[in-house]
Amino acid sequence: MEQTEREVISVTELNLYIKDKIESDFLLRGILVRGEISNFKRYSSGHCYFTLKDEACAVRAVMFKFDALSLNFQPTDGMKVIALGRAGVYERDGQYQLYVSQMRQDGLGSLYEAYENLKAKLNAEGLFDENKKRPIPEFPNRIGVITSPTGAAVRDIINITGRRYPSAEVVVYPAIVQGSESVPTLLAGLNYFGYTKLTDVIIIGRGGGSIEDLWSFNDERVVRAVAASPVPVISAVGHETDFTLCDFAADLRAPTPSAAAECATPDREQLTERIAQTKSRLTVLTEKEISARKDKLKRLSSSRVLTDPQNFILDRKVALDIITEKLTDKLKIQIQNKKTELKEHTATLNALNPLSVLSRGYSAAFDENGNVIKSINQIKNGEKISTKVSDGTIISTVMSTEMNEVKKHGKEKNEF
C-alpha cells in the first residue's frame, strides 16, 4: 500500500491552527487559575506581564491596561492570586499564555509573607529610621561596588561613572548575587569596604529578576550589615518596581544600578557649567568692586586735603580759632558767675562778722585771760581788762562795777 503524500504547512499555519484549537475550546474561555505571581512588570502602556506558578509548573500571563485598571491592589512578586481569564496563543512565538481579565488576592506567598514579617520586625527595631540615613558624599574619590563582576549591572556602573565623573575610581568586590552561596559573599564585601574604609560610598545591587532571584538582598544578615556599615550605602537591586529590604536599610535607594551610579557621582558637564557660572559671577563682582574702589580713590584724590593741603590746614586753624573763642567766652562767663557768687558769700560773712558790729559803735571787753566779759560777775575791781573797738584795743583797770537797773530790780524782787 502506497503512503499518501502529506501536506506541508508553515510554522505560522501551525501556530494559527493550535491557536484556533485552544481558543475555540469552551472550557478554556473562562477559567479560574490559582497561582503565585512572579516577575511582575507593568509597562508604560499600562499592560501588565507576569508569570503564574505553583510548586511544579508556570504559565505566562498578560493583563491589558483596560482590565488592569479594575485592580484594587498592587500585584507584586510572591503574591498568591486567583486569576480569571482565557487561554490563548501568541502565534509569533508559538507560546500559549493566560489572558487575564480579573484578578483577586488569594493569600500571600511564602516568600512574600516572610518578606513582610522581617520588614515589620526590622522596622520596629528602627533599622529603617530615616533620621539614621547619612548623606552621600558629593565628590567621592573611590566608589565601592558589591555585585557580580560579569553582570550588566557592574558594566553600567563603570560606564556611567566614567562618563559623569571620571576622576572617581571604581573598586569592584566580586560577589554572587543569587542563590544559596550569595549571602556570604555579599557580607564579605560589606565587611571589606567597611573595615578598610577604602571607599567613600558603597553601591550594592544587581539587575532585575523574580522575588526568588532577589531574595539574597532580603536576608536578615545582609540587611543588618547594610544598616551597620560605617560607609554610606546605596542599594540598587533590580528594576524600578523591585523593592528589597536592603533598599530600606541603605542610606539611599536607587531604582536601578545605573541610577545608583548617577546618585553616587556628580555630572562632569554640570560641574563644568557650575564652575563657569561661578567664575563669571566672580568676574562681574570683582570688576564691580574694582570700579567702586577706583571711584572712591578718584574722589579721595580730588579732595582738598590732597590737592591743596595748605588750605586744608588753614581751614582747620580757622575752625580751631572759632572753638578757642567759644571756649574763652564760656570760661569768662563762668568766672563772672563765680565772682558774683563770691560777692554774695562775702556779704553774708561780713554780716555775721563781729568786727563789722564794732564798726557801728559797739565794743567787746575781754578779761586778762582773753575771755569775753559777758557779766560784771566775771571781774573784780583792780583787774585789767581790754576793750576791743573798731580801730584798736583799749587797756584799762576796773575801778568799780555797776549792775543794770533791770537786773538790779530783778534781783531785789527775788530777794523778797
ABEGO torsion letter per residue (X at the ends): XBBBBBBBBBAAAAAAAAAAAAAABAAAABBBBBBBBBGBBBBAAGBBBBBBBBAABBBBBBBBAAAAAABABBBBBGBBBBBBBBBBBBAAAGBBBBBBABBBBAEBBAAAAAAAAAAAAAAAAGAABAAABBBBBABBABBBBBBBAABAAAAAAAAAAAAABAABBBBBBBBBABEAAAAAAAAAAAAAAAAAGABABBBBEBBBEBAAAAAAAABAAAAAAAAABABBBBBBBEBAABBBAAAAABABBBABAAAAAAAABBBAAAAAAAAAAAAAAAAAAAAAAAAAAAAAAAAAAABAAAABAAAAAAAAAAAAAAAAAAAAAAAAAAAAAAAAAAAAAAAAAAAABAAAAAAAGBBBBBBAAGBBBABAAABBBGBBBBBBBAAEBBBBBBABBBBBAAAAAAAAAAAX
